[in-house]
């Protein structure tokens, strides 16, 4: 279980902005992705996202900062097929379309 070669961690930062009709929306996201290979066929994946949003849109009254997370596993059935199960939660984040996640656990 404590084999370092089975554990992988990556971080990333994304910055997005949009402007139009005198309105702007800017979002910064810091993400941490981790995976642990339990066996040659089974791998566990997680993602944690710290999200900060800034805008001047009068119709958007949601939170300005939040956290999103996801976790899941993938099981390799054969060299050419696998099954993936993933759960994501962005309910406490300023992402407007939470059902269309821009993130994927690697």
Z-matrix of the N, CA and C atoms (Angstrom, degrees):
N
C 1 1.457
C 2 1.521 1 110.77
N 3 1.308 2 118.36 1 -33.81
C 4 1.467 3 121.54 2 -175.60
C 5 1.526 4 113.23 3 -92.61
N 6 1.312 5 118.63 4 24.94
C 7 1.458 6 122.49 5 178.43
C 8 1.525 7 109.66 6 -78.67
N 9 1.343 8 118.44 7 115.68
C 10 1.469 9 120.25 8 -177.15
C 11 1.525 10 114.31 9 -61.64
N 12 1.318 11 118.87 10 -28.38
C 13 1.460 12 120.17 11 -177.92
C 14 1.531 13 112.46 12 -70.64
N 15 1.326 14 118.31 13 -13.25
C 16 1.467 15 121.57 14 178.41
C 17 1.528 16 112.33 15 -87.67
N 18 1.322 17 116.65 16 -12.40
C 19 1.471 18 121.73 17 -176.50
C 20 1.523 19 109.66 18 -106.56
N 21 1.337 20 116.27 19 136.67
C 22 1.461 21 121.45 20 178.31
C 23 1.525 22 108.61 21 -137.71
N 24 1.346 23 116.44 22 137.96
C 25 1.459 24 121.25 23 178.87
C 26 1.530 25 109.13 24 -136.91
N 27 1.333 26 115.90 25 136.33
C 28 1.462 27 122.85 26 178.03
C 29 1.520 28 108.91 27 -134.30
N 30 1.332 29 116.29 28 144.32
C 31 1.453 30 121.33 29 174.51
C 32 1.529 31 108.26 30 -120.97
N 33 1.316 32 113.89 31 155.90
C 34 1.454 33 118.89 32 177.80
C 35 1.516 34 110.21 33 -155.61
N 36 1.327 35 115.20 34 159.70
C 37 1.459 36 121.47 35 177.02
C 38 1.514 37 108.10 36 -131.58
N 39 1.318 38 116.54 37 133.81
C 40 1.462 39 122.21 38 177.45
C 41 1.523 40 108.28 39 -123.64
N 42 1.314 41 116.26 40 141.08
C 43 1.453 42 122.77 41 178.18
C 44 1.517 43 107.09 42 -130.41
N 45 1.335 44 116.85 43 123.70
C 46 1.462 45 121.57 44 -178.38
C 47 1.523 46 109.35 45 -128.44
N 48 1.307 47 116.27 46 141.25
C 49 1.460 48 119.99 47 176.09
C 50 1.527 49 109.34 48 -143.89
N 51 1.317 50 115.37 49 147.83
C 52 1.464 51 120.86 50 175.23
C 53 1.518 52 108.59 51 -141.22
N 54 1.329 53 115.39 52 145.88
C 55 1.460 54 121.27 53 -179.31
C 56 1.523 55 109.24 54 -138.63
N 57 1.306 56 116.04 55 148.96
C 58 1.449 57 121.09 56 176.26
C 59 1.515 58 111.05 57 173.93
N 60 1.311 59 117.05 58 140.61
C 61 1.469 60 123.48 59 178.06
C 62 1.522 61 112.38 60 54.90
N 63 1.312 62 117.56 61 38.20
C 64 1.456 63 120.93 62 178.25
C 65 1.516 64 114.86 63 77.12
N 66 1.322 65 117.28 64 8.00
C 67 1.461 66 120.93 65 -179.99
C 68 1.524 67 109.62 66 -119.14
N 69 1.319 68 115.47 67 150.58
C 70 1.457 69 119.77 68 178.10
C 71 1.525 70 110.09 69 -138.47
N 72 1.312 71 114.64 70 155.71
C 73 1.467 72 121.65 71 177.65
C 74 1.525 73 106.61 72 -144.15
N 75 1.324 74 116.62 73 125.76
C 76 1.459 75 122.56 74 -178.87
C 77 1.523 76 108.74 75 -129.36
N 78 1.327 77 115.76 76 135.99
C 79 1.452 78 121.56 77 179.19
C 80 1.516 79 110.03 78 -135.44
N 81 1.319 80 116.10 79 134.11
C 82 1.458 81 122.38 80 173.09
C 83 1.519 82 108.72 81 -116.78
N 84 1.327 83 116.65 82 135.54
C 85 1.462 84 121.25 83 -177.13
C 86 1.518 85 109.66 84 -132.59
N 87 1.330 86 116.00 85 124.19
C 88 1.465 87 121.73 86 171.43
C 89 1.516 88 106.80 87 -103.32
N 90 1.325 89 117.13 88 127.19
C 91 1.463 90 121.75 89 -177.07
C 92 1.519 91 111.18 90 -122.66
N 93 1.326 92 115.24 91 143.74
C 94 1.452 93 122.69 92 174.95
C 95 1.523 94 107.20 93 -125.94
N 96 1.319 95 116.35 94 118.58
C 97 1.457 96 122.51 95 179.01
C 98 1.523 97 109.11 96 -110.81
N 99 1.317 98 116.94 97 133.17
C 100 1.459 99 121.74 98 177.88
C 101 1.523 100 109.04 99 -131.98
N 102 1.319 101 115.35 100 148.53
C 103 1.462 102 119.82 101 174.03
C 104 1.518 103 108.48 102 -143.68
N 105 1.313 104 114.39 103 147.73
C 106 1.457 105 120.77 104 177.97
C 107 1.523 106 108.07 105 -134.09
N 108 1.312 107 115.82 106 123.88
C 109 1.459 108 121.95 107 -178.69
C 110 1.529 109 108.59 108 -88.21
N 111 1.325 110 115.70 109 103.91
C 112 1.464 111 121.16 110 -178.65
C 113 1.527 112 112.10 111 -71.96
N 114 1.325 113 116.00 112 -34.45
C 115 1.463 114 121.95 113 176.53
C 116 1.521 115 107.56 114 -155.05
N 117 1.329 116 117.06 115 -176.66
C 118 1.465 117 120.00 116 177.95
C 119 1.524 118 112.14 117 -65.37
N 120 1.314 119 117.28 118 -20.62
C 121 1.459 120 121.17 119 -176.81
C 122 1.521 121 114.46 120 -109.87
N 123 1.339 122 119.29 121 -17.39
C 124 1.462 123 122.23 122 -173.01
C 125 1.523 124 110.83 123 -123.64
N 126 1.349 125 115.47 124 128.66
C 127 1.462 126 121.75 125 179.85
C 128 1.527 127 109.54 126 -133.84
N 129 1.327 128 117.12 127 136.74
C 130 1.462 129 124.46 128 178.46
C 131 1.523 130 108.54 129 -104.75
N 132 1.355 131 118.37 130 133.55
C 133 1.467 132 123.61 131 -175.78
C 134 1.524 133 110.90 132 -126.95
N 135 1.336 134 116.42 133 144.61
C 136 1.463 135 121.70 134 174.63
C 137 1.527 136 110.05 135 -138.30
N 138 1.308 137 115.44 136 156.98
C 139 1.464 138 122.52 137 174.06
C 140 1.517 139 109.37 138 -146.83
N 141 1.330 140 116.57 139 132.27
C 142 1.461 141 122.24 140 176.89
C 143 1.518 142 107.01 141 -124.78
N 144 1.333 143 117.00 142 132.97
C 145 1.459 144 122.11 143 -174.58
C 146 1.531 145 110.19 144 -128.23
N 147 1.317 146 116.97 145 123.05
C 148 1.465 147 122.75 146 172.97
C 149 1.517 148 106.68 147 -97.32
N 150 1.325 149 116.51 148 122.19
C 151 1.461 150 121.57 149 -169.61
C 152 1.529 151 109.73 150 -121.81
N 153 1.319 152 115.95 151 128.60
C 154 1.470 153 122.30 152 176.48
C 155 1.521 154 107.97 153 -124.89
N 156 1.316 155 116.63 154 129.87
C 157 1.458 156 121.28 155 -176.01
C 158 1.528 157 109.63 156 -126.36
N 159 1.316 158 116.31 157 144.92
C 160 1.467 159 122.82 158 178.24
C 161 1.525 160 107.10 159 -137.86
N 162 1.326 161 117.11 160 133.02
C 163 1.458 162 118.85 161 178.10
C 164 1.517 163 110.52 162 -155.91
N 165 1.332 164 115.54 163 167.41
C 166 1.462 165 121.12 164 173.27
C 167 1.523 166 110.30 165 -122.69
N 168 1.332 167 116.74 166 28.68
C 169 1.460 168 121.25 167 179.67
C 170 1.522 169 109.57 168 -86.14
N 171 1.307 170 116.86 169 123.25
C 172 1.466 171 120.84 170 -175.71
C 173 1.525 172 112.24 171 -70.12
N 174 1.335 173 118.67 172 -24.31
C 175 1.458 174 120.27 173 -177.66
C 176 1.523 175 112.93 174 -86.92
N 177 1.318 176 119.40 175 -7.51
C 178 1.465 177 122.07 176 -179.38
C 179 1.513 178 108.90 177 -101.71
N 180 1.322 179 116.94 178 109.74
C 181 1.464 180 121.04 179 -177.03
C 182 1.519 181 112.33 180 -117.32
N 183 1.325 182 118.06 181 18.54
C 184 1.468 183 121.83 182 -177.91
C 185 1.515 184 111.43 183 -75.63
N 186 1.329 185 116.54 184 -176.95
C 187 1.463 186 120.96 185 -179.59
C 188 1.527 187 111.32 186 -67.47
N 189 1.326 188 116.04 187 150.90
C 190 1.456 189 121.40 188 179.38
C 191 1.524 190 112.49 189 -91.84
N 192 1.316 191 118.10 190 -19.06
C 193 1.463 192 122.38 191 178.64
C 194 1.524 193 108.78 192 -137.72
N 195 1.304 194 115.84 193 153.36
C 196 1.448 195 118.41 194 179.41
C 197 1.513 196 112.48 195 -174.21
N 198 1.313 197 114.05 196 -177.25
C 199 1.450 198 122.25 197 -178.51
C 200 1.522 199 108.47 198 -129.42
N 201 1.312 200 116.37 199 137.38
C 202 1.453 201 122.17 200 171.42
C 203 1.516 202 107.84 201 -122.77
N 204 1.318 203 116.27 202 148.65
C 205 1.459 204 118.51 203 177.88
C 206 1.512 205 109.86 204 -145.44
N 207 1.300 206 114.94 205 160.30
C 208 1.451 207 122.16 206 176.54
C 209 1.522 208 108.98 207 -151.80
N 210 1.288 209 115.61 208 150.53
C 211 1.462 210 120.74 209 175.42
C 212 1.515 211 108.44 210 -151.37
N 213 1.295 212 115.65 211 157.63
C 214 1.447 213 119.71 212 -179.39
C 215 1.512 214 111.38 213 -178.92
N 216 1.298 215 114.39 214 -175.49
C 217 1.457 216 119.70 215 176.90
C 218 1.515 217 109.02 216 -143.30
N 219 1.309 218 115.16 217 158.52
C 220 1.450 219 120.17 218 173.37
C 221 1.521 220 108.77 219 -131.19
N 222 1.323 221 114.49 220 139.04
C 223 1.451 222 121.78 221 -178.48
C 224 1.523 223 108.23 222 -122.27
N 225 1.311 224 116.30 223 122.44
C 226 1.463 225 121.82 224 -178.53
C 227 1.527 226 109.02 225 -85.52
N 228 1.338 227 115.84 226 112.10
C 229 1.460 228 121.38 227 178.83
C 230 1.523 229 111.62 228 -73.56
N 231 1.325 230 115.79 229 -41.15
C 232 1.457 231 123.01 230 -179.93
C 233 1.528 232 107.05 231 -153.52
N 234 1.313 233 119.86 232 177.20
C 235 1.477 234 119.90 233 178.42
C 236 1.528 235 113.57 234 -60.25
N 237 1.340 236 117.65 235 -20.94
C 238 1.462 237 120.37 236 -176.11
C 239 1.522 238 114.57 237 -113.17
N 240 1.337 239 118.49 238 5.30
C 241 1.468 240 119.26 239 -179.22
C 242 1.520 241 110.43 240 -147.94
N 243 1.345 242 114.91 241 148.83
C 244 1.454 243 120.68 242 177.28
C 245 1.515 244 109.88 243 -149.47
N 246 1.314 245 115.73 244 159.38
C 247 1.466 246 123.43 245 176.11
C 248 1.522 247 106.89 246 -114.20
N 249 1.328 248 117.00 247 133.62
C 250 1.458 249 122.14 248 179.97
C 251 1.517 250 109.35 249 -124.33
N 252 1.323 251 116.00 250 134.50
C 253 1.458 252 123.20 251 174.20
C 254 1.515 253 106.87 252 -122.96
N 255 1.336 254 117.29 253 128.24
C 256 1.462 255 120.88 254 -175.71
C 257 1.521 256 110.44 255 -142.34
N 258 1.347 257 116.29 256 137.33
C 259 1.456 258 123.23 257 176.32
C 260 1.523 259 107.28 258 -120.54
N 261 1.333 260 116.79 259 132.06
C 262 1.464 261 121.42 260 179.42
C 263 1.520 262 109.30 261 -129.74
N 264 1.334 263 116.41 262 144.29
C 265 1.457 264 121.88 263 178.68
C 266 1.524 265 108.53 264 -136.94
N 267 1.328 266 116.08 265 115.18
C 268 1.466 267 122.79 266 176.42
C 269 1.521 268 110.52 267 -122.57
N 270 1.333 269 118.30 268 23.31
C 271 1.464 270 122.15 269 -177.59
C 272 1.520 271 112.43 270 -64.85
N 273 1.310 272 118.86 271 -27.42
C 274 1.463 273 122.51 272 -179.42
C 275 1.526 274 110.25 273 -104.02
N 276 1.328 275 117.15 274 45.17
C 277 1.456 276 120.55 275 -178.33
C 278 1.527 277 110.31 276 -139.23
N 279 1.334 278 117.05 277 158.24
C 280 1.459 279 120.59 278 -179.74
C 281 1.525 280 114.06 279 -84.15
N 282 1.338 281 118.74 280 17.91
C 283 1.460 282 121.06 281 177.39
C 284 1.522 283 108.31 282 -76.75
N 285 1.324 284 117.08 283 125.36
C 286 1.464 285 120.43 284 -174.73
C 287 1.516 286 113.19 285 -68.92
N 288 1.323 287 118.28 286 -42.88
C 289 1.462 288 121.60 287 -176.68
C 290 1.525 289 108.24 288 -107.03
N 291 1.331 290 116.09 289 76.24
C 292 1.456 291 121.39 290 -173.44
C 293 1.518 292 113.26 291 -65.91
N 294 1.321 293 118.56 292 -24.22
C 295 1.463 294 120.58 293 -179.85
C 296 1.516 295 112.13 294 -74.84
N 297 1.324 296 118.06 295 -17.41
C 298 1.462 297 122.39 296 178.71
C 299 1.519 298 108.53 297 -108.44
N 300 1.317 299 117.61 298 76.37
C 301 1.456 300 123.00 299 -174.54
C 302 1.520 301 112.09 300 -65.15
N 303 1.345 302 118.64 301 129.16
C 304 1.458 303 120.98 302 175.68
C 305 1.519 304 112.48 303 -83.25
N 306 1.325 305 117.90 304 2.75
C 307 1.457 306 121.58 305 -174.93
C 308 1.516 307 110.76 306 -110.80
N 309 1.310 308 115.33 307 148.88
C 310 1.456 309 121.75 308 172.75
C 311 1.510 310 107.78 309 -137.50
N 312 1.297 311 115.03 310 135.47
C 313 1.463 312 118.98 311 175.32
C 314 1.518 313 107.56 312 -72.71
N 315 1.332 314 118.10 313 130.63
C 316 1.461 315 118.50 314 -177.52
C 317 1.516 316 112.33 315 -68.26
